[in-house]
Amino acid sequence: MKLIYKIVVVVVVMLLAVIYYFFRGDTRVPIQTPTPTPTATPMLTPLPSNLAGFIGPTGLREPASCSVGGRIEFRAPDLYASHDVSFRYRNVDNDGRNVRWVVSPADNLAIGPNLFSGLPIPDGESFVTIRLPSVPKAKEYTLRAFVGYAELVKAKDGSLNVEVKEARCTGSILIQLQY
């Protein structure tokens, strides 16, 4: 009986030692010596001395432009069919630029995209997403869009200023409620 008791105690001690060994983690804290990395020298694009015509702060030579088109049929408040709906844009200089949607007649529709963040720039296209208000005011809406862009302009004192402007998109999107 004493022999079995001694064997059990030895096995339990060995098990505890193995468990401790695997779960104790690494107690040594590595010391890292920081090494300097070379910093990139910013590349500045020289601006032309003569600001003839359009020039954007990122070097684009044309102002932003865009087009929208197509038709959306709502068959239920949360179900719609999209018929050739498009939002295309060119020469958007920054992913922080806005897309402003105008709804006619005025109502509380949620429309996207409303920012170019996550969209390819300067040129691209995107899906148009729409959510109706809980109680729509009309059975038919027209959507028009505007996109923001920037232009470098020469001030009277000769300095350059950035003016944020807005371009109206060509076309419109028709929304029809069929429920």
Summary of the structure (lengths in Angstrom):
residues: 179
radius of gyration: 31.5
end to end distance: 86.0
largest distance: 105.3
contacts: 409
relative contact order: 0.19
helix: 12%
strand: 40%
